[in-house]
Every structure is written in structure tokens, then in C-alpha cells.
Amino acid sequence: MRAVAVTVFAAALLALGATAGHTPPHIPSHVQDILDHADRTHMRHFPDFKYEGFDYPHQDQPAGALNRRGTGPHDVRAANESHKPNEHMANYSTPYPLNVLWLLNMFESGYGIPRSYNDILPNGQVYWGTQTYLSVGAFNEYGQKTQLESMIGIQERTLTRFGLNLYDAAVWQIALSLWWLYDVAHIYENNILYTGTTGPAGRKNGAPGGLTNIRADSEDFQYGSIHKTAGSSLKTITYPGNVSHFPAKQGKPEAPVFKGPGSYFYRMIAPKYQMVDPMNGNYGNAWKYPWPNYDSTTSWNVYGMIHFNDWKPITGENSWGAMLGPIQALGLKTNNSLINGTCGNEFKVPPLPCDFKTFKTTPNEVQLGISIIPAMLALQGEPGLLFHCPWGAKIFPPDPDEGANVSNENNFSGYAGIDALYQVLNNFTKGSSDEELQWALTSITMLRDGLQKWFNADTLLSKKGQLPNDWQVIPQGGHYNASGWFPVPLDVTGGLAVDCQTWGMSVLGRELIDSKYGAGFAYNIWQTTKKYAGYYKGEVLCGVGYTDLSGSNGSIPVNNIWSAEWTFGAINMAQILSQQYRGIDDTKADSLLADAQSMLNQVTLPWPNGLRFPDGSYVYANKRFFIPWGWFSNPISALCSTGWSVMMERNFDPFHYGGGNKPPLVMPQHVMESDPHYSWPQWKDQQ
């Protein structure tokens, strides 16, 4: 019996997303056992849980609201038991913690992909019907209030309910792999990413539907700021997994092929092209052609059918989704014994050995990373930087110079993914004469060297004078074109991006920053970040938001946005820098580790004191907020936040291949008391 219940209204809304005749992806029996186990043991309905109506923001939940948990057998299954595990790997003889169970249950929709968010609250409420959402309403692409039934309002709700961001999926893959659950994550990777589609047959002849092509490989996308290359003209690659790909024209699949342009994937994907809005249902007037929707590419849509329309290939999501996540997961599965496995289609008889001698006998995850190298090469500018997206991505907020747009976070994510792929190719392809592998190693080295050049340039930091006292941080990004580099100023909302500091210093490290800009500079960047975007309860550091809220370099505002995902990223950075300052400046090392522990103590508290729901999931943020770089935060369970919580518990640093060796933190007592995993004898024995 399913251990979850929702209100009649919620159940009815969820039923709208079901499509008759849908055929679920192939799931091996041992993986289905794992999913069934999670379904039986994970309690997801807490009828006493209080979401709204607190007298003050950090009030405790009412007594009894958090004590209804699932019960059942803990028949945990492990993979590759013959290998000594990476030190970050979990003890598979203990039961799955609640956050892992939640991640597993986000993959049981039958669509072959997990979902980035759960818009059904633990008490059964639908988020879109809460005061939290309705009191703020819908935003347009500029962050201004718009109608609930506007196209962008509908798009946000449908993508939140059904969509998957590739970065979120990568974090999910790593988190599951840390618990020996690589085989679960591999279903998504094998069935979706390798084939480049969520439904190759579309809806023709009664087929179940899907996005026929999730790669930006058409002439609609032009890669490169100055020298442009059409997506259809990028260097030809062999599709990953040794599987066929179905090129699509106007949504209709053509004959299968094994080679094609090495383009990016779209940042978001969905199980269906036709979408169902929790409020509007299947149709919306805003989507009707020709009025009010003048999009000539959907001239067929005279009735206003709601459909997927987030065709945005972005460097950051591709770096995580096609490189960093899959390669980290593969390394965890094999304990970095990448030649001790089989390659290609898992159903091929006999299976191919993974020996790196040819492209076909190279692990599928590595092939996947190689498949986007042509797009990255086309998007690498002369200073070594990677552009945010190709022309034609139609990013939010609209940017008339989008092909020259640079996101520093994308460059840090890009480097982490590129470096992981470089390490694998450099270590395992020696002696191979395969032209495709030789080209891949040469190209990934070029990308890696270029980014190192960009990171060492004098233009990395903001200019002095934009912040008080000559404080400097890494700006969110800017534009690079034939006239030069034009960084975003810090005196506009969004000029300071917290992840550019936290992820940036995680990737760059103390040595690079301090050797170039002076002793203690990396530490000072963190102090400035806390001043502008730290989230505090009195004097207690709880975490971070997304950006400073002032829009000027005058008085420092009080930040009231608290993001679980970005807080976990800040914790990771503080641990890394603490280790790197140890023995050089122990005072700074102690301060950084104290910040990391303080943030962990607070973010893991139950909602609304902290950002953890009773089912083990973590919300994306504490408030509904338009993030100035084109997406939305909502206080609902998030795949990325929850995946990061698993990585944090396993002390895993995703930016460094293998997970790094940062100093561990102490698991807060309130987590240990509320999660059955921590009362298990085997867990206690390993402490």
C-alpha cells in the first residue's frame, strides 16, 4: 500500500498530468525493488504539518507535527560490493536516510526522469493554492508582477510540476551514487540523455508523446559571440551509449542515426511536449496564435494548447548534466576503476569491455561528456572564457546581446566538469590510437587551459570603488564582444551573485586567489558576501540568499532570502577554504569552519525554523522570489537542495573529482533525532 496521501484536489490535479497509453521506461528488477522499498518505507504525508500562519518566521512546528514516519523493512541493496568504496560512500547496511528516500520517490512518475520540484506540500496542500504563492503571484521575465494566466505564469507552474533541470539531475545522480544507487540514476541517463529525447516517437499514431529532440542542434542556434557556428554545423560526434538518435524536424522524428552535431542539451526537459497547468488545465488563451501569441513557430496552436517552450541551451546546466554529474557518479560506482566494466548498450550480447582503446569501448558517461565538446569549443572566447549560451536561446531576462553573455558561475561549473573529463581521458586513454578519443583529449585540454587563462586574468574581480572600502568580489558576469570585456556592475540588483563567490572559490581555491590578490583575499571575499547576502537570525549565520537586495553600493540591506541549495554550496566552500588556510592562518581556518557548522546547524532545522520538511526534503528557498538571472525560487521541496544535503552528509565536494577531502562537520542533533537512519546500530558503529 502506498504510504502517501494527498487531498482530493491535489490528487485530481496530479491526475491531469497522466496520459493514457504512456509506456514507462525499462526498469531492471533489482532497481524496481529499490523503488518499491522506498515507496513502502518513506512517509510523505504529514497531515499535522504546518506550512503557513506562523506568528514569526522561525517559530517551531506544533507538537506532534513531525512525528509521523513510515515504517517497514530496510532491505537495502548495494552495487559493486567487490570494490573497496570511496571514503564518501555510505554504509549500505544501514537504512536509507529520509532525504535519500525522498530522492528515490521523485523518480517514480513513470516518465523516466526525476522532477526538479514537488509542488505538493507534506500536508497535502497544493503550493499554487497557498497564500505564500497567491499573495505574491506570477512574475514576468523582468521580475514584474503579471497575470496568473499569462504565458510565463503558466510556464513556471507547469515546468515546476513536471520539468527537470539538468543541473538538478546531476546533483541527484551524485547523491544516489553515494548510496550505491547508481543503477537508479543510470535509467535516466541511459534512456534520456544518450538518446537525446524524452519521447522519440512523439505523438504520431498514438505514441505516448515526449520531446523528440532535447539537443540544440538546429540552425536556430548560433554558437559563438563573434564567429558563429550553427548548431547543425557543429563538429560531428558519435552519440553516447552507442545508441541511435532520432533527428527531429518540426517535432517529427526522422530515420535513426548514430552520429550528429555535438551540440548542447536544453537546460530544462519535460516528459511531454503537451503540458498541463495546475490552474488552467490543458489550454490557455495566452498561448493562442495569432493573438495574443504572435510566435510564428507555433502557428498551428490556434486553440491555445499549453506546451513545453523552454528551449534554452545553457553552459552551466550542460557542464553539470553531461559532464560533472555522470562522471562523478561513474567514479563512485566503480571506485575509479573505470576499465572494470562494460560499455555500450547494456542489452548487447556479448557486452563490450571498457578498455578505452576505441570510442565504442569507452564508458558511456565519458562519451556523453565528449558529445558536448564541439559546442563548448564554439562557445569559448579569445580570453578563454565560456559564453553563457548560443544565439537563439532567448534567455530570461531578454538580452539583445545574449550570444556574447558571460556567466562566471557557468565558467566555474564548466571548469569543474571539464577538469573531471580531462582527468579521466588523460588517465585512461594513454596508448589509444582512436582518432575520436585523441581529438577529445586535445580539445578538453584546450578548454581547460583557456579557462585557467581566464581565471588568472586581471579582469576576474569587480573594480575597486563599486563597493565600500574597496571591497571586491567576483561579478555575476558580463559581455565579451569585439570591443572587449564589459562586466556587470555591482550597483545593480544581480551584479553580486552569491554562487560566483561560493562555487568560484570552491573551484579556484585559496592559493590562486591569495597569491594573485594578497594574503587572506579569498577569506575577505566570503566576509563581503556575508555582509551583502548572508541570512542571519540575530547574530547567528544561517546561510545565504542569491544576491544583495540593494541595487546600489550604499547602505548594506538586510537580506531576507534564504536558499537551502545555495547555503549548502556556501558550506562546501567554507570547508574547502578552511582546509586550505589551515597551517597558514589558523584563525581564518577556524572562522570558516565555524561558519560552515553554523549554517549546517540552521539549514537542517525543521520548517520554518530551518529549511527541512518532515519527509527529509529541503526547500529551494524560504520565500517566493524572482531570481534576477531568469528563474524563480519557491518554498517547496527541491531536487537540487535535497541532493546537496546528501552530498553534505557524505562530506562530498562535487567540484573535485572523487569528492575531495575537506574537513568534516558534526551532524546536528536535531537531524539525528528525527531521522531513523541515525538510530541504526551500523551507523553508530562507524562514528
Secondary structure as the mmCIF struct_conf table of DSSP 4:
data_model
#
loop_
_struct_conf.conf_type_id
_struct_conf.id
_struct_conf.beg_label_comp_id
_struct_conf.beg_label_asym_id
_struct_conf.beg_label_seq_id
_struct_conf.end_label_comp_id
_struct_conf.end_label_asym_id
_struct_conf.end_label_seq_id
BEND BEND1 ALA A 3 ALA A 3
HELX_RH_AL_P HELX_RH_AL_P1 VAL A 8 LEU A 16
TURN_TY1_P TURN_TY1_P1 GLY A 17 GLY A 17
TURN_TY1_P TURN_TY1_P2 ALA A 20 GLY A 21
HELX_LH_PP_P HELX_LH_PP_P1 PRO A 24 HIS A 26
HELX_RH_AL_P HELX_RH_AL_P2 SER A 29 THR A 41
TURN_TY1_P TURN_TY1_P3 PRO A 47 ASP A 48
BEND BEND2 GLU A 52 GLU A 52
BEND BEND3 ASP A 55 TYR A 56
TURN_TY1_P TURN_TY1_P4 PRO A 57 HIS A 58
HELX_LH_PP_P HELX_LH_PP_P2 GLN A 59 PRO A 62
TURN_TY1_P TURN_TY1_P5 ALA A 63 LEU A 66
BEND BEND4 ALA A 79 ALA A 79
TURN_TY1_P TURN_TY1_P6 GLU A 81 SER A 82
BEND BEND5 HIS A 83 HIS A 83
HELX_LH_PP_P HELX_LH_PP_P3 LYS A 84 ASN A 86
TURN_TY1_P TURN_TY1_P7 GLU A 87 HIS A 88
BEND BEND6 MET A 89 MET A 89
TURN_TY1_P TURN_TY1_P8 TYR A 92 SER A 93
BEND BEND7 THR A 94 THR A 94
HELX_LH_PP_P HELX_LH_PP_P4 PRO A 95 PRO A 97
HELX_RH_AL_P HELX_RH_AL_P3 LEU A 98 ASN A 105
TURN_TY1_P TURN_TY1_P9 MET A 106 PHE A 107
BEND BEND8 SER A 109 ILE A 113
BEND BEND9 SER A 116 SER A 116
STRN STRN1 TYR A 117 ASN A 118
STRN STRN2 ILE A 120 ILE A 120
TURN_TY1_P TURN_TY1_P10 PRO A 122 ASN A 123
BEND BEND10 GLY A 124 GLY A 124
STRN STRN3 VAL A 126 VAL A 126
HELX_RH_3T_P HELX_RH_3T_P1 TYR A 127 GLY A 129
BEND BEND11 THR A 130 THR A 130
HELX_RH_AL_P HELX_RH_AL_P4 GLN A 131 LEU A 134
TURN_TY1_P TURN_TY1_P11 SER A 135 VAL A 136
STRN STRN4 ALA A 138 PHE A 139
TURN_TY1_P TURN_TY1_P12 GLU A 141 TYR A 142
BEND BEND12 GLY A 143 GLY A 143
STRN STRN5 LYS A 145 THR A 146
TURN_TY1_P TURN_TY1_P13 LEU A 148 GLU A 149
BEND BEND13 SER A 150 SER A 150
HELX_RH_AL_P HELX_RH_AL_P5 MET A 151 PHE A 162
STRN STRN6 LEU A 164 ASN A 165
HELX_RH_AL_P HELX_RH_AL_P6 LEU A 166 SER A 177
TURN_TY1_P TURN_TY1_P14 LEU A 178 TRP A 180
HELX_RH_AL_P HELX_RH_AL_P7 TYR A 182 TYR A 188
HELX_RH_PI_P HELX_RH_PI_P1 GLU A 189 LEU A 193
TURN_TY1_P TURN_TY1_P15 TYR A 194 GLY A 196
BEND BEND14 THR A 198 THR A 198
TURN_TY1_P TURN_TY1_P16 PRO A 200 ARG A 203
HELX_RH_3T_P HELX_RH_3T_P2 LYS A 204 GLY A 206
BEND BEND15 THR A 212 THR A 212
STRN STRN7 ARG A 215 ARG A 215
BEND BEND16 SER A 218 SER A 218
TURN_TY1_P TURN_TY1_P17 GLU A 219 ASP A 220
STRN STRN8 GLN A 222 TYR A 223
BEND BEND17 SER A 225 HIS A 227
STRN STRN9 THR A 229 ALA A 230
HELX_RH_3T_P HELX_RH_3T_P3 GLY A 231 SER A 233
BEND BEND18 LEU A 234 LEU A 234
HELX_LH_PP_P HELX_LH_PP_P5 LYS A 235 LYS A 235
STRN STRN10 THR A 236 THR A 238
HELX_LH_PP_P HELX_LH_PP_P6 TYR A 239 TYR A 239
HELX_RH_3T_P HELX_RH_3T_P4 PRO A 240 ASN A 242
STRN STRN11 HIS A 245 HIS A 245
STRN STRN12 ALA A 248 LYS A 249
TURN_TY1_P TURN_TY1_P18 GLN A 250 GLY A 251
STRN STRN13 LYS A 252 PRO A 253
BEND BEND19 ALA A 255 ALA A 255
STRN STRN14 VAL A 257 VAL A 257
BEND BEND20 PHE A 258 PHE A 258
STRN STRN15 LYS A 259 PRO A 261
HELX_LH_PP_P HELX_LH_PP_P7 TYR A 264 TYR A 264
STRN STRN16 PHE A 265 PHE A 265
HELX_LH_PP_P HELX_LH_PP_P8 TYR A 266 TYR A 266
BEND BEND21 ARG A 267 ARG A 267
STRN STRN17 MET A 268 ILE A 269
BEND BEND22 PRO A 271 PRO A 271
BEND BEND23 TYR A 273 TYR A 273
STRN STRN18 GLN A 274 GLN A 274
STRN STRN19 ASP A 277 ASP A 277
TURN_TY1_P TURN_TY1_P19 PRO A 278 ASN A 280
STRN STRN20 GLY A 281 GLY A 281
TURN_TY1_P TURN_TY1_P20 ASN A 282 ASN A 282
STRN STRN21 TYR A 283 TYR A 283
HELX_RH_3T_P HELX_RH_3T_P5 ASN A 285 TRP A 287
TURN_TY1_P TURN_TY1_P21 TYR A 289 PRO A 292
HELX_RH_3T_P HELX_RH_3T_P6 SER A 296 THR A 298
TURN_TY1_P TURN_TY1_P22 SER A 299 TRP A 300
TURN_TY1_P TURN_TY1_P23 VAL A 302 TYR A 303
STRN STRN22 MET A 305 MET A 305
STRN STRN23 HIS A 307 HIS A 307
HELX_RH_AL_P HELX_RH_AL_P8 THR A 315 ASN A 318
HELX_RH_PI_P HELX_RH_PI_P2 SER A 319 LEU A 324
HELX_RH_AL_P HELX_RH_AL_P9 GLY A 325 THR A 334
TURN_TY1_P TURN_TY1_P24 ASN A 335 ASN A 336
TURN_TY1_P TURN_TY1_P25 LEU A 338 ILE A 339
BEND BEND24 ASN A 340 GLY A 341
STRN STRN24 THR A 342 CYS A 343
BEND BEND25 GLY A 344 GLY A 344
TURN_TY1_P TURN_TY1_P26 GLU A 346 PHE A 347
BEND BEND26 VAL A 349 PRO A 350
HELX_LH_PP_P HELX_LH_PP_P9 PRO A 351 PRO A 351
STRN STRN25 LEU A 352 PRO A 353
BEND BEND27 PHE A 356 PHE A 359
TURN_TY1_P TURN_TY1_P27 LYS A 360 THR A 361
BEND BEND28 THR A 362 THR A 362
HELX_RH_AL_P HELX_RH_AL_P10 ASN A 364 ILE A 370
TURN_TY1_P TURN_TY1_P28 SER A 371 ILE A 372
HELX_RH_AL_P HELX_RH_AL_P11 ILE A 373 ALA A 378
TURN_TY1_P TURN_TY1_P29 LEU A 379 LEU A 379
STRN STRN26 GLN A 380 GLN A 380
TURN_TY1_P TURN_TY1_P30 GLU A 382 PRO A 383
BEND BEND29 GLY A 384 GLY A 384
STRN STRN27 LEU A 386 LEU A 386
BEND BEND30 HIS A 388 HIS A 388
STRN STRN28 TRP A 391 TRP A 391
TURN_TY1_P TURN_TY1_P31 GLY A 392 GLY A 392
BEND BEND31 PHE A 396 PRO A 397
TURN_TY1_P TURN_TY1_P32 PRO A 400 ASP A 401
HELX_RH_3T_P HELX_RH_3T_P7 GLU A 402 ALA A 404
STRN STRN29 ASN A 405 SER A 407
HELX_RH_AL_P HELX_RH_AL_P12 ASN A 408 PHE A 428
TURN_TY1_P TURN_TY1_P33 LYS A 430 GLY A 431
HELX_RH_AL_P HELX_RH_AL_P13 GLU A 435 PHE A 455
TURN_TY1_P TURN_TY1_P34 ASN A 456 ASN A 456
BEND BEND32 ALA A 457 ALA A 457
TURN_TY1_P TURN_TY1_P35 ASP A 458 THR A 459
BEND BEND33 LEU A 460 LEU A 461
HELX_LH_PP_P HELX_LH_PP_P10 SER A 462 LYS A 463
TURN_TY1_P TURN_TY1_P36 LYS A 464 GLY A 465
BEND BEND34 GLN A 466 LEU A 467
HELX_RH_3T_P HELX_RH_3T_P8 PRO A 468 ASP A 470
STRN STRN30 PRO A 475 PRO A 475
BEND BEND35 GLN A 476 GLN A 476
STRN STRN31 GLY A 477 ASN A 481
TURN_TY1_P TURN_TY1_P37 ALA A 482 SER A 483
STRN STRN32 GLY A 484 PRO A 487
HELX_LH_PP_P HELX_LH_PP_P11 VAL A 488 PRO A 489
TURN_TY1_P TURN_TY1_P38 LEU A 490 ASP A 491
BEND BEND36 VAL A 492 VAL A 492
TURN_TY1_P TURN_TY1_P39 THR A 493 GLY A 494
BEND BEND37 GLY A 495 GLY A 495
STRN STRN33 LEU A 496 ALA A 497
HELX_RH_AL_P HELX_RH_AL_P14 VAL A 498 TYR A 517
TURN_TY1_P TURN_TY1_P40 ALA A 519 GLY A 520
HELX_RH_AL_P HELX_RH_AL_P15 PHE A 521 ALA A 533
STRN STRN34 GLY A 534 LYS A 537
TURN_TY1_P TURN_TY1_P41 GLY A 538 GLU A 539
STRN STRN35 VAL A 540 VAL A 544
BEND BEND38 TYR A 546 TYR A 546
STRN STRN36 THR A 547 THR A 547
BEND BEND39 LEU A 549 SER A 555
HELX_LH_PP_P HELX_LH_PP_P12 ILE A 556 ASN A 559
STRN STRN37 SER A 563 SER A 563
HELX_RH_AL_P HELX_RH_AL_P16 ALA A 564 TYR A 581
TURN_TY1_P TURN_TY1_P42 ARG A 582 ILE A 584
HELX_RH_AL_P HELX_RH_AL_P17 ASP A 586 VAL A 603
TURN_TY1_P TURN_TY1_P43 THR A 604 THR A 604
BEND BEND40 LEU A 605 LEU A 605
STRN STRN38 PRO A 606 PRO A 606
TURN_TY1_P TURN_TY1_P44 TRP A 607 ASN A 609
BEND BEND41 GLY A 610 LEU A 611
STRN STRN39 ARG A 612 ARG A 612
TURN_TY1_P TURN_TY1_P45 PRO A 614 ASP A 615
BEND BEND42 GLY A 616 GLY A 616
STRN STRN40 TYR A 618 VAL A 619
BEND BEND43 TYR A 620 TYR A 620
STRN STRN41 ALA A 621 ALA A 621
BEND BEND44 ASN A 622 LYS A 623
STRN STRN42 PHE A 625 ILE A 627
TURN_TY1_P TURN_TY1_P46 PRO A 628 GLY A 630
STRN STRN43 TRP A 631 SER A 633
BEND BEND45 PRO A 635 ILE A 636
STRN STRN44 SER A 637 ALA A 638
HELX_RH_AL_P HELX_RH_AL_P18 LEU A 639 GLU A 649
TURN_TY1_P TURN_TY1_P47 ARG A 650 ASN A 651
TURN_TY1_P TURN_TY1_P48 PRO A 654 PHE A 655
BEND BEND46 HIS A 656 HIS A 656
TURN_TY1_P TURN_TY1_P49 TYR A 657 GLY A 658
HELX_LH_PP_P HELX_LH_PP_P13 LYS A 662 PRO A 664
HELX_LH_PP_P HELX_LH_PP_P14 VAL A 666 PRO A 668
HELX_RH_AL_P HELX_RH_AL_P19 GLN A 669 SER A 674
HELX_RH_3T_P HELX_RH_3T_P9 PRO A 676 SER A 679
BEND BEND47 TRP A 680 TRP A 680
HELX_RH_AL_P HELX_RH_AL_P20 PRO A 681 ASP A 685
TURN_TY1_P TURN_TY1_P50 GLN A 686 GLN A 686
#
